Amino acid sequence: MDSYQAIYLSFQYAYQKMGLSPLPYDEVKKVVGYGLTSTFRDLLGEKRVPEALGFFRQEYEKVFREHTHLLPGTREVLETLHRRGMKLAVATNKLGRFSRAIFQNFGLDKLFVTIVGDEDVANNKPHPEMLLYAMDKMGLNPNEVIFVGDSLIDIQTGKNAGLRVYAVPTGVYNKEELEKAQPAAVLDDLLDLLNYVS
């Protein structure tokens, strides 16, 4: 998913409501990834986290459907893997209920055994809890699972869970940056995943 525009608009709204100068778009892209609570704690300090979260979620609820888009090849890859009998799950530091609503909005939610996000488990990525939870729901062992992500956090999370990790340069990191984190492979794009999973 490309949800940066929805996140940016919600950041702008929260900062405006709090009397702060909004962050530039490129800065917002860089700071998200560990989950909103952690991001706002780093940016604003612990005391302002609840206020920032409240304003952000208020706006995100209004804008996420219109301003979140599927990346090229996403639908084809997910539907193909599902047809091949693969069990699929999502683990994201985005709020779980928003994540499920996004996939539902695109009619893809039924392809997944589980969609787990922020506030669904005690620890966000890079802690492996989300992946362990998802594997439990799928009834799979680590040697039966691959984890696909587009960030350094994702690569570390997969390694922390003992999984083979494939990275795809669809986020803020390019191929060279992802390769330095030593995943099992860096894909050219999401469609390339179909060549690795049979």
Backbone as ProteinMPNN parsed JSONL, in Angstrom:
{"seq_chain_A": "MDSYQAIYLSFQYAYQKMGLSPLPYDEVKKVVGYGLTSTFRDLLGEKRVPEALGFFRQEYEKVFREHTHLLPGTREVLETLHRRGMKLAVATNKLGRFSRAIFQNFGLDKLFVTIVGDEDVANNKPHPEMLLYAMDKMGLNPNEVIFVGDSLIDIQTGKNAGLRVYAVPTGVYNKEELEKAQPAAVLDDLLDLLNYVS", "coords_chain_A": {"N_chain_A": [[0.838, -1.191, 0.0], [0.427, 2.265, -0.663], [0.346, 4.604, 1.553], [1.199, 7.052, 2.292], [0.275, 9.672, 1.67], [-2.189, 9.888, 3.001], [-1.29, 9.599, 5.621], [0.391, 11.824, 5.814], [-1.474, 13.979, 5.492], [-2.939, 13.611, 7.817], [-1.001, 13.958, 9.776], [-0.461, 16.668, 9.286], [-2.912, 17.808, 10.045], [-3.031, 17.103, 12.793], [-0.763, 18.443, 13.813], [-1.443, 21.08, 13.203], [-3.778, 21.44, 14.771], [-2.61, 21.308, 17.231], [-1.157, 23.571, 17.341], [1.328, 23.636, 16.103], [4.063, 23.846, 13.739], [3.557, 22.274, 10.666], [5.089, 19.199, 9.561], [7.243, 18.751, 6.712], [6.322, 16.873, 3.749], [8.27, 14.912, 2.884], [9.698, 14.581, 5.225], [7.798, 13.47, 6.935], [7.469, 10.981, 5.687], [9.909, 9.841, 6.33], [9.883, 9.568, 9.122], [7.857, 7.849, 9.941], [6.994, 4.428, 10.698], [7.723, 2.945, 12.942], [5.402, 2.839, 14.294], [2.688, 4.878, 15.41], [2.551, 5.831, 18.097], [5.177, 5.58, 19.062], [6.456, 7.21, 17.157], [5.293, 9.788, 17.584], [6.073, 10.127, 20.236], [8.85, 10.34, 19.988], [8.991, 12.674, 18.435], [7.513, 14.673, 19.801], [7.524, 14.311, 22.532], [6.621, 12.489, 25.518], [4.326, 13.468, 26.921], [2.652, 14.723, 25.085], [1.752, 12.794, 23.398], [-0.858, 11.37, 23.635], [-2.678, 13.42, 22.867], [-1.774, 14.095, 20.28], [-2.102, 11.615, 18.971], [-4.89, 11.365, 19.125], [-5.863, 13.51, 17.525], [-4.624, 12.861, 15.082], [-5.754, 10.327, 14.44], [-8.423, 11.017, 14.241], [-8.494, 12.579, 11.909], [-7.356, 10.795, 10.063], [-9.233, 8.792, 9.882], [-11.092, 10.032, 8.263], [-9.748, 10.442, 5.826], [-8.293, 8.212, 4.906], [-9.33, 6.235, 3.157], [-9.672, 7.458, 0.652], [-7.116, 8.369, 0.108], [-5.254, 6.307, 0.127], [-3.479, 3.932, -1.69], [-3.191, 1.039, -3.807], [-0.085, -0.49, -4.462], [1.657, -0.959, -7.591], [0.963, -4.093, -9.041], [0.162, -5.317, -6.685], [-2.48, -6.398, -6.18], [-2.565, -8.463, -8.092], [-0.395, -10.09, -7.273], [-1.146, -10.873, -4.633], [-3.623, -12.177, -5.11], [-2.793, -14.21, -6.829], [-0.975, -15.687, -5.217], [-2.764, -16.519, -3.264], [-4.494, -18.11, -4.796], [-2.72, -20.143, -5.377], [-2.741, -21.49, -3.074], [-1.383, -20.534, -0.89], [-1.003, -19.508, 2.485], [-1.79, -16.374, 3.767], [-0.801, -13.432, 5.537], [-0.87, -10.275, 7.269], [1.408, -8.101, 8.813], [1.766, -5.191, 10.456], [2.887, -1.932, 11.493], [1.02, -0.014, 11.401], [-2.081, 1.13, 12.766], [-4.094, -1.524, 13.795], [-6.928, -1.72, 13.326], [-7.351, 0.197, 11.35], [-5.761, -0.839, 9.339], [-7.074, -3.249, 8.715], [-9.459, -2.159, 7.763], [-8.553, -0.82, 5.487], [-7.699, -2.921, 3.765], [-10.135, -4.185, 3.492], [-11.527, -2.189, 2.167], [-10.376, -2.348, -0.349], [-11.259, -4.79, -1.087], [-9.738, -7.003, -0.444], [-9.401, -8.202, 1.968], [-10.347, -10.763, 2.609], [-8.476, -12.484, 1.659], [-6.581, -12.966, 3.536], [-5.4, -14.745, 6.385], [-5.022, -13.515, 8.81], [-4.851, -10.083, 9.855], [-2.716, -8.173, 11.397], [-1.93, -5.506, 13.559], [-0.744, -2.371, 14.99], [-1.597, -2.05, 18.381], [-2.921, -4.47, 18.433], [-1.309, -6.421, 19.434], [1.126, -6.632, 22.101], [3.655, -5.613, 21.45], [5.195, -3.714, 18.909], [6.65, -4.034, 15.576], [10.209, -3.6, 15.48], [10.092, -5.848, 17.153], [9.408, -9.339, 17.332], [6.781, -10.151, 17.871], [4.341, -9.668, 16.443], [4.701, -11.191, 14.119], [5.013, -13.745, 15.154], [2.503, -14.079, 16.281], [0.917, -13.982, 13.944], [1.903, -16.256, 12.592], [1.082, -18.232, 14.343], [-1.706, -18.017, 14.059], [-1.905, -18.83, 11.416], [-1.052, -21.374, 11.632], [1.541, -22.242, 11.106], [5.072, -23.019, 10.948], [8.255, -21.324, 11.525], [10.062, -22.183, 9.471], [8.413, -22.6, 7.348], [7.578, -20.244, 6.388], [7.775, -17.103, 4.691], [8.784, -13.691, 4.948], [7.819, -10.623, 3.718], [8.916, -7.387, 3.134], [9.341, -3.752, 3.084], [11.173, -2.176, 4.355], [13.922, -1.284, 6.565], [13.241, -1.853, 9.145], [11.381, -3.896, 8.743], [13.022, -5.934, 7.72], [14.677, -6.449, 9.915], [12.735, -7.262, 11.749], [11.743, -9.65, 10.601], [14.073, -11.213, 10.709], [14.375, -11.279, 13.483], [12.274, -12.914, 14.106], [13.113, -15.258, 13.091], [12.774, -15.803, 10.382], [12.89, -16.285, 6.777], [13.612, -13.502, 4.836], [12.34, -11.392, 2.37], [13.018, -8.475, 0.652], [11.558, -5.53, -0.714], [11.859, -2.726, -2.805], [9.803, -0.598, -2.32], [9.187, 1.362, -0.573], [10.598, 3.904, 1.469], [13.215, 3.209, 1.224], [15.92, 2.44, -0.95], [17.081, -0.095, -3.296], [19.811, -0.654, -2.803], [20.183, 0.243, -0.163], [18.492, -1.504, 1.198], [19.746, -3.945, 0.614], [22.056, -3.783, 2.158], [21.163, -4.447, 4.674], [20.973, -7.118, 4.555], [18.837, -9.066, 3.691], [17.267, -12.197, 2.662], [16.812, -11.942, -0.042], [16.624, -9.198, -2.354], [13.992, -7.953, -4.024], [13.118, -7.024, -7.407], [10.683, -5.772, -7.841], [7.298, -5.936, -6.568], [5.891, -7.848, -8.071], [7.919, -9.57, -8.77], [8.11, -11.291, -6.683], [6.538, -13.504, -7.239], [8.185, -15.126, -8.686], [9.794, -16.226, -6.815], [8.284, -17.646, -5.032], [6.771, -20.676, -5.056]], "CA_chain_A": [[0.0, 0.0, 0.0], [1.022, 3.591, -0.516], [-0.552, 5.355, 2.43], [1.919, 8.228, 2.772], [-0.514, 10.896, 1.556], [-3.154, 9.886, 4.105], [-0.522, 9.831, 6.844], [0.835, 13.223, 5.77], [-2.619, 14.846, 5.761], [-3.313, 13.436, 9.214], [0.053, 14.655, 10.518], [-0.713, 18.111, 9.141], [-4.08, 18.143, 10.859], [-2.666, 17.002, 14.209], [0.159, 19.527, 14.156], [-2.202, 22.335, 13.139], [-4.659, 21.487, 15.949], [-1.764, 21.46, 18.415], [-0.449, 24.847, 17.237], [2.707, 23.381, 15.687], [4.324, 23.938, 12.299], [3.508, 20.932, 10.082], [6.301, 18.637, 8.975], [7.181, 18.551, 5.257], [5.932, 15.526, 3.3], [9.411, 13.995, 2.885], [10.058, 14.324, 6.621], [6.795, 12.536, 7.452], [7.797, 9.66, 5.139], [11.094, 9.308, 7.011], [9.718, 9.321, 10.565], [6.887, 6.792, 10.241], [7.533, 3.085, 10.535], [7.751, 2.222, 14.211], [4.1, 2.98, 14.935], [2.421, 6.279, 15.722], [2.876, 6.179, 19.477], [6.623, 5.754, 19.109], [6.81, 8.365, 16.33], [4.923, 11.024, 18.277], [6.909, 10.236, 21.442], [10.159, 10.849, 19.553], [8.866, 14.025, 17.882], [6.827, 15.661, 20.638], [7.637, 14.006, 23.953], [5.603, 11.576, 26.049], [3.094, 14.13, 27.392], [1.791, 15.161, 23.981], [1.386, 11.635, 22.574], [-2.299, 11.112, 23.538], [-3.319, 14.495, 22.104], [-1.38, 13.944, 18.87], [-2.761, 10.411, 18.469], [-6.318, 11.647, 18.984], [-6.085, 14.35, 16.341], [-4.21, 12.111, 13.898], [-6.738, 9.288, 14.122], [-9.656, 11.713, 13.853], [-8.373, 12.965, 10.496], [-7.056, 9.613, 9.257], [-10.529, 8.132, 9.67], [-11.778, 10.733, 7.17], [-9.005, 10.547, 4.566], [-7.461, 7.071, 4.499], [-9.879, 5.482, 2.022], [-9.434, 8.203, -0.587], [-5.694, 8.689, -0.1], [-4.408, 5.112, 0.203], [-3.52, 3.291, -3.007], [-2.437, -0.198, -3.997], [1.118, -0.386, -5.277], [1.548, -1.76, -8.809], [1.14, -5.531, -8.916], [-0.265, -5.843, -5.382], [-3.653, -7.26, -6.29], [-2.191, -9.655, -8.863], [0.469, -10.943, -6.458], [-1.923, -11.453, -3.534], [-4.614, -13.117, -5.625], [-2.071, -15.364, -7.375], [-0.492, -16.494, -4.098], [-3.943, -17.121, -2.64], [-4.92, -19.191, -5.698], [-1.733, -21.22, -5.263], [-2.941, -22.158, -1.794], [-0.531, -19.966, 0.148], [-1.639, -18.784, 3.586], [-1.28, -14.998, 3.784], [-1.096, -12.603, 6.707], [-0.26, -8.948, 7.273], [1.907, -7.584, 10.085], [2.077, -3.795, 10.182], [2.866, -1.012, 12.631], [-0.177, 0.823, 11.293], [-3.128, 0.695, 13.682], [-4.721, -2.726, 13.264], [-8.286, -1.536, 12.808], [-7.242, 0.918, 10.087], [-5.189, -1.771, 8.36], [-8.145, -4.148, 8.265], [-10.408, -1.364, 6.976], [-7.937, -0.532, 4.186], [-7.788, -4.122, 2.927], [-11.56, -4.374, 3.218], [-11.883, -1.174, 1.178], [-9.912, -2.835, -1.651], [-11.808, -6.115, -1.323], [-8.659, -7.978, -0.336], [-9.294, -8.686, 3.346], [-10.665, -12.19, 2.698], [-7.324, -13.264, 1.219], [-5.65, -13.108, 4.652], [-5.786, -15.476, 7.595], [-5.094, -12.478, 9.836], [-4.215, -8.786, 9.609], [-2.363, -7.742, 12.752], [-1.267, -4.211, 13.57], [-0.557, -1.644, 16.244], [-2.617, -2.228, 19.414], [-3.437, -5.846, 18.429], [-0.38, -7.161, 20.291], [1.802, -5.722, 23.046], [4.891, -5.038, 20.898], [5.268, -3.473, 17.47], [7.915, -4.323, 14.906], [10.895, -4.826, 15.064], [9.855, -7.012, 18.004], [8.803, -10.36, 16.47], [5.492, -10.631, 18.369], [3.312, -9.673, 15.389], [4.929, -12.311, 13.205], [4.731, -14.971, 15.9], [1.039, -14.12, 16.374], [0.399, -14.335, 12.611], [2.251, -17.65, 12.309], [0.2, -19.053, 15.171], [-3.029, -17.999, 13.421], [-1.811, -19.589, 10.17], [-0.675, -22.75, 11.939], [2.785, -22.508, 10.384], [6.354, -22.871, 11.636], [9.135, -20.363, 10.837], [10.685, -22.712, 8.24], [7.38, -22.67, 6.307], [7.091, -18.869, 6.186], [8.654, -16.001, 4.288], [8.275, -12.381, 5.315], [8.143, -9.645, 2.679], [8.775, -6.025, 3.639], [10.005, -2.718, 2.276], [11.939, -1.276, 5.214], [14.945, -1.883, 7.42], [12.502, -2.388, 10.294], [10.81, -5.177, 8.318], [14.093, -6.928, 7.613], [15.069, -6.801, 11.275], [11.622, -7.995, 12.36], [11.764, -11.003, 10.064], [15.225, -11.908, 11.291], [14.084, -11.494, 14.908], [11.318, -14.023, 14.193], [13.739, -16.448, 12.515], [12.176, -16.052, 9.067], [13.529, -15.835, 5.537], [13.05, -12.18, 4.534], [12.509, -10.792, 1.05], [12.775, -7.033, 0.707], [11.126, -4.93, -1.976], [12.108, -1.282, -2.675], [8.587, 0.167, -2.619], [9.003, 2.38, 0.465], [11.561, 5.008, 1.455], [14.568, 2.682, 1.047], [16.205, 1.907, -2.283], [17.58, -1.471, -3.336], [21.134, -0.731, -2.192], [20.012, 0.385, 1.291], [17.904, -2.75, 1.692], [20.752, -5.007, 0.495], [23.004, -3.661, 3.27], [20.564, -5.093, 5.848], [21.163, -8.545, 4.283], [17.713, -10.0, 3.608], [17.568, -13.347, 1.798], [16.837, -11.404, -1.403], [15.942, -7.925, -2.616], [13.243, -8.125, -5.266], [13.057, -5.847, -8.281], [9.388, -5.17, -7.539], [6.447, -6.901, -5.889], [5.588, -8.958, -8.99], [9.075, -10.467, -8.768], [7.88, -12.273, -5.619], [5.942, -14.709, -7.815], [9.286, -15.965, -9.166], [10.477, -16.812, -5.652], [7.361, -18.456, -4.252], [6.08, -21.599, -5.975]], "C_chain_A": [[0.878, 1.247, 0.0], [0.034, 4.419, 0.29], [0.088, 6.651, 2.926], [1.086, 9.51, 2.709], [-1.528, 10.998, 2.688], [-2.463, 10.172, 5.431], [-0.094, 11.294, 6.924], [-0.31, 14.183, 6.107], [-3.033, 14.784, 7.233], [-2.277, 14.054, 10.141], [-0.183, 16.156, 10.485], [-1.84, 18.57, 10.052], [-3.716, 18.139, 12.345], [-1.76, 18.15, 14.629], [-0.561, 20.876, 14.167], [-3.07, 22.489, 14.384], [-3.873, 21.715, 17.234], [-0.941, 22.75, 18.385], [1.004, 24.708, 16.84], [2.846, 23.553, 14.184], [4.361, 22.532, 11.707], [4.855, 20.485, 9.526], [6.153, 18.556, 7.463], [6.884, 17.093, 4.927], [7.083, 14.54, 3.404], [9.85, 13.647, 4.303], [9.091, 13.319, 7.249], [7.105, 11.123, 6.962], [8.948, 9.012, 5.9], [10.811, 8.873, 8.441], [8.721, 8.22, 10.892], [7.548, 5.427, 10.058], [7.519, 2.273, 11.815], [6.399, 2.221, 14.915], [3.926, 4.408, 15.42], [2.812, 6.683, 17.129], [4.361, 6.467, 19.612], [7.054, 6.995, 18.332], [6.495, 9.677, 17.045], [5.728, 11.213, 19.562], [8.267, 10.827, 21.079], [10.082, 12.309, 19.109], [8.426, 15.069, 18.906], [7.001, 15.451, 22.134], [6.422, 13.241, 24.448], [4.273, 12.259, 26.355], [2.126, 14.468, 26.268], [1.296, 14.008, 23.102], [-0.123, 11.424, 22.507], [-3.041, 12.156, 22.703], [-3.032, 14.342, 20.605], [-2.071, 12.731, 18.243], [-4.243, 10.669, 18.207], [-6.619, 12.452, 17.734], [-5.736, 13.594, 15.057], [-5.294, 11.121, 13.494], [-8.069, 9.874, 13.68], [-9.627, 12.066, 12.364], [-8.162, 11.746, 9.602], [-8.333, 8.853, 8.924], [-11.264, 8.737, 8.477], [-11.08, 10.556, 5.821], [-8.376, 9.243, 4.06], [-8.019, 6.316, 3.302], [-9.553, 6.155, 0.685], [-7.951, 8.331, -0.915], [-4.741, 7.519, 0.157], [-4.587, 4.337, -1.093], [-2.726, 1.991, -3.005], [-1.203, 0.084, -4.839], [0.951, -1.277, -6.514], [1.824, -3.238, -8.531], [0.59, -6.144, -7.642], [-1.424, -6.818, -5.508], [-3.303, -8.571, -7.012], [-1.362, -10.621, -8.025], [-0.338, -11.63, -5.36], [-2.914, -12.495, -4.034], [-3.956, -14.374, -6.2], [-1.578, -16.277, -6.256], [-1.652, -17.215, -3.408], [-4.455, -18.293, -3.477], [-3.989, -20.392, -5.611], [-1.844, -21.95, -3.925], [-2.048, -21.667, -0.673], [-1.393, -19.32, 1.239], [-0.97, -17.419, 3.692], [-1.682, -14.296, 5.068], [-0.401, -11.268, 6.533], [0.191, -8.638, 8.691], [2.402, -6.167, 9.832], [2.05, -2.964, 11.457], [1.767, 0.036, 12.499], [-1.228, 0.27, 12.246], [-3.911, -0.454, 13.056], [-6.085, -2.486, 12.653], [-8.277, -0.751, 11.498], [-6.705, -0.006, 8.991], [-6.256, -2.708, 7.814], [-9.157, -3.402, 7.404], [-9.862, -1.052, 5.585], [-8.062, -1.746, 3.261], [-9.238, -4.44, 2.569], [-12.014, -3.417, 2.121], [-11.484, -1.613, -0.235], [-10.436, -4.229, -1.973], [-10.775, -7.225, -1.232], [-8.586, -8.645, 1.035], [-9.513, -10.19, 3.469], [-9.5, -13.086, 2.254], [-6.402, -13.626, 2.385], [-6.239, -13.919, 5.797], [-5.949, -14.478, 8.737], [-4.392, -11.212, 9.347], [-3.967, -8.195, 10.991], [-1.558, -6.452, 12.697], [-1.101, -3.644, 14.962], [-1.806, -1.781, 17.115], [-3.274, -3.617, 19.396], [-2.578, -6.765, 19.293], [0.373, -6.146, 21.142], [2.978, -4.987, 22.421], [4.824, -4.887, 19.386], [6.594, -3.965, 16.907], [8.941, -3.251, 15.305], [10.808, -6.004, 16.041], [9.109, -8.058, 17.165], [7.371, -10.76, 16.843], [4.409, -10.685, 17.297], [3.458, -10.88, 14.47], [4.655, -13.637, 13.89], [3.224, -15.172, 16.035], [0.438, -14.585, 15.04], [0.692, -15.796, 12.275], [1.375, -18.608, 13.114], [-1.188, -19.152, 14.544], [-3.037, -18.827, 12.134], [-1.493, -21.053, 10.413], [0.594, -23.177, 11.236], [3.998, -22.314, 11.284], [7.244, -21.9, 10.87], [9.744, -20.877, 9.541], [9.694, -22.859, 7.093], [6.944, -21.278, 5.844], [8.182, -17.995, 5.594], [7.97, -14.703, 4.691], [8.749, -11.384, 4.271], [7.91, -8.25, 3.244], [9.565, -5.036, 2.817], [10.878, -1.778, 3.108], [13.004, -2.038, 5.995], [14.304, -2.484, 8.663], [11.939, -3.769, 9.943], [11.875, -6.268, 8.275], [14.514, -7.386, 9.003], [13.992, -7.625, 11.969], [11.613, -9.445, 11.902], [12.908, -11.822, 10.631], [14.975, -12.22, 12.764], [13.126, -12.665, 15.112], [11.88, -15.315, 13.592], [13.217, -16.812, 11.14], [13.12, -15.667, 7.932], [12.827, -14.538, 5.133], [13.365, -11.782, 3.1], [12.146, -9.319, 1.165], [12.4, -6.527, -0.677], [11.216, -3.411, -1.84], [10.899, -0.422, -3.061], [8.322, 1.262, -1.58], [10.039, 3.478, 0.339], [12.997, 4.533, 1.202], [14.757, 2.126, -0.361], [16.844, 0.52, -2.164], [18.912, -1.628, -2.601], [21.037, -0.646, -0.668], [19.442, -0.893, 1.898], [18.926, -3.892, 1.662], [21.738, -4.98, 1.657], [22.482, -4.342, 4.542], [20.529, -6.616, 5.698], [19.905, -9.41, 4.437], [18.122, -11.183, 2.733], [17.651, -12.91, 0.34], [16.189, -10.032, -1.411], [15.297, -8.057, -3.984], [13.315, -6.865, -6.108], [11.781, -5.067, -8.021], [8.513, -6.264, -6.936], [6.113, -8.1, -6.776], [6.698, -9.995, -9.022], [8.929, -11.551, -7.689], [7.336, -13.58, -6.18], [6.997, -15.646, -8.385], [9.99, -16.699, -8.031], [9.593, -17.789, -4.893], [6.582, -19.353, -5.201], [5.11, -22.471, -5.187]], "O_chain_A": [[1.951, 1.261, 0.604], [-0.985, 4.875, -0.229], [-0.41, 7.277, 3.861], [1.182, 10.348, 3.606], [-1.707, 12.068, 3.271], [-2.993, 10.904, 6.267], [-0.205, 11.923, 7.976], [-0.137, 15.096, 6.914], [-3.43, 15.792, 7.816], [-2.629, 14.613, 11.179], [-0.116, 16.833, 11.512], [-1.733, 19.586, 10.739], [-4.059, 19.073, 13.07], [-1.966, 18.757, 15.68], [-0.315, 21.71, 15.037], [-3.094, 23.561, 14.989], [-4.404, 22.248, 18.209], [-0.132, 23.0, 19.279], [1.83, 25.551, 17.189], [1.872, 23.423, 13.442], [5.113, 21.682, 12.185], [5.656, 21.305, 9.076], [5.051, 18.317, 6.969], [7.159, 16.195, 5.722], [6.913, 13.448, 3.948], [10.322, 12.538, 4.552], [9.501, 12.432, 7.998], [7.016, 10.168, 7.734], [8.971, 7.796, 6.095], [11.42, 7.922, 8.931], [8.729, 7.701, 12.008], [8.543, 5.3, 9.345], [7.328, 1.057, 11.785], [6.264, 1.666, 16.005], [4.893, 5.069, 15.796], [3.352, 7.77, 17.331], [4.758, 7.472, 20.202], [7.915, 7.748, 18.789], [7.337, 10.573, 17.103], [6.033, 12.346, 19.936], [8.775, 11.706, 21.776], [10.996, 13.09, 19.373], [8.899, 16.205, 18.889], [6.658, 16.331, 22.924], [5.337, 13.331, 23.875], [3.211, 11.699, 26.083], [0.913, 14.495, 26.478], [0.515, 14.22, 22.175], [-0.65, 11.305, 21.4], [-3.93, 11.814, 21.923], [-3.935, 14.446, 19.775], [-2.567, 12.808, 17.119], [-4.783, 10.24, 17.188], [-7.525, 12.114, 16.972], [-6.461, 13.675, 14.066], [-5.705, 11.084, 12.334], [-8.761, 9.296, 12.843], [-10.613, 11.874, 11.652], [-8.723, 11.671, 8.509], [-8.49, 8.335, 7.818], [-11.978, 8.033, 7.762], [-11.742, 10.524, 4.783], [-7.966, 9.174, 2.902], [-7.243, 5.799, 2.498], [-9.2, 5.488, -0.288], [-7.574, 8.394, -2.086], [-3.548, 7.729, 0.38], [-5.711, 4.113, -1.542], [-1.726, 1.856, -2.299], [-1.276, 0.82, -5.824], [0.188, -2.242, -6.484], [2.801, -3.583, -7.867], [0.549, -7.368, -7.519], [-1.357, -7.938, -5.001], [-3.706, -9.651, -6.581], [-1.593, -11.83, -8.057], [-0.224, -12.842, -5.178], [-3.033, -13.573, -3.452], [-4.496, -15.473, -6.074], [-1.74, -17.495, -6.329], [-1.53, -18.376, -3.019], [-4.808, -19.341, -2.936], [-4.428, -21.533, -5.755], [-1.121, -22.916, -3.677], [-1.958, -22.303, 0.377], [-2.392, -18.665, 0.941], [0.256, -17.317, 3.707], [-2.759, -14.534, 5.615], [0.539, -11.142, 5.748], [-0.539, -8.878, 9.653], [3.352, -5.965, 9.076], [1.291, -3.251, 12.383], [1.6, 0.879, 13.381], [-1.26, -0.933, 12.503], [-4.341, -0.358, 11.906], [-6.376, -2.996, 11.57], [-9.107, -1.003, 10.625], [-7.157, 0.053, 7.847], [-6.338, -2.936, 6.607], [-9.659, -3.95, 6.422], [-10.617, -1.022, 4.613], [-8.482, -1.614, 2.112], [-9.523, -4.909, 1.467], [-12.795, -3.794, 1.247], [-12.17, -1.289, -1.204], [-10.097, -4.793, -3.014], [-10.92, -8.268, -1.87], [-7.786, -9.56, 1.235], [-8.927, -10.827, 4.343], [-9.538, -14.3, 2.45], [-5.539, -14.493, 2.246], [-7.417, -13.793, 6.13], [-6.885, -14.575, 9.531], [-3.467, -11.267, 8.537], [-4.901, -7.768, 11.669], [-0.63, -6.315, 11.901], [-1.287, -4.33, 15.967], [-2.93, -1.643, 16.632], [-4.101, -3.911, 20.259], [-3.062, -7.767, 19.819], [0.263, -4.94, 20.923], [3.277, -3.859, 22.812], [4.443, -5.816, 18.674], [7.53, -4.271, 17.646], [8.566, -2.088, 15.454], [11.393, -7.056, 15.782], [8.254, -7.689, 16.359], [6.797, -11.631, 16.189], [3.639, -11.645, 17.245], [2.471, -11.511, 14.091], [4.121, -14.556, 13.27], [2.726, -16.292, 15.918], [-0.428, -15.459, 15.007], [-0.166, -16.495, 11.735], [0.978, -19.664, 12.621], [-1.78, -20.23, 14.5], [-4.045, -19.448, 11.796], [-1.642, -21.883, 9.516], [0.724, -24.327, 10.817], [3.961, -21.552, 12.25], [7.017, -21.67, 9.683], [9.929, -20.104, 8.601], [10.088, -23.204, 5.98], [6.05, -21.148, 5.009], [9.357, -18.121, 5.94], [6.744, -14.625, 4.767], [9.941, -11.309, 3.972], [6.836, -7.961, 3.771], [10.361, -5.419, 1.959], [11.277, -0.714, 2.634], [12.985, -3.267, 6.072], [14.767, -3.503, 9.175], [12.012, -4.697, 10.748], [11.652, -7.386, 8.738], [14.687, -8.582, 9.239], [14.298, -8.574, 12.691], [11.49, -10.36, 12.716], [12.732, -12.986, 10.99], [15.322, -13.301, 13.239], [13.153, -13.328, 16.149], [11.204, -16.344, 13.584], [13.212, -17.983, 10.763], [14.019, -14.844, 8.098], [11.598, -14.479, 5.092], [14.518, -11.83, 2.67], [11.1, -8.963, 1.707], [12.875, -7.044, -1.688], [10.707, -2.853, -0.868], [10.961, 0.373, -3.998], [7.346, 2.004, -1.694], [10.331, 3.938, -0.765], [13.893, 5.35, 0.991], [13.887, 1.44, -0.897], [17.108, 0.036, -1.064], [19.123, -2.599, -1.875], [21.729, -1.378, 0.04], [19.856, -1.315, 2.978], [18.967, -4.712, 2.579], [22.207, -6.029, 2.096], [23.27, -4.764, 5.388], [20.103, -7.321, 6.613], [19.896, -10.366, 5.212], [19.196, -11.174, 2.133], [18.458, -13.436, -0.427], [15.321, -9.734, -0.59], [15.985, -8.252, -4.987], [13.545, -5.772, -5.591], [11.797, -3.837, -7.986], [8.955, -7.406, -6.81], [6.058, -9.233, -6.299], [6.442, -11.172, -9.275], [9.558, -12.605, -7.779], [7.64, -14.652, -5.655], [6.737, -16.837, -8.552], [10.699, -17.678, -8.263], [10.095, -18.665, -4.189], [5.828, -18.87, -6.045], [4.427, -23.315, -5.767]]}, "name": "protein", "num_of_chains": 1, "seq": "MDSYQAIYLSFQYAYQKMGLSPLPYDEVKKVVGYGLTSTFRDLLGEKRVPEALGFFRQEYEKVFREHTHLLPGTREVLETLHRRGMKLAVATNKLGRFSRAIFQNFGLDKLFVTIVGDEDVANNKPHPEMLLYAMDKMGLNPNEVIFVGDSLIDIQTGKNAGLRVYAVPTGVYNKEELEKAQPAAVLDDLLDLLNYVS"}
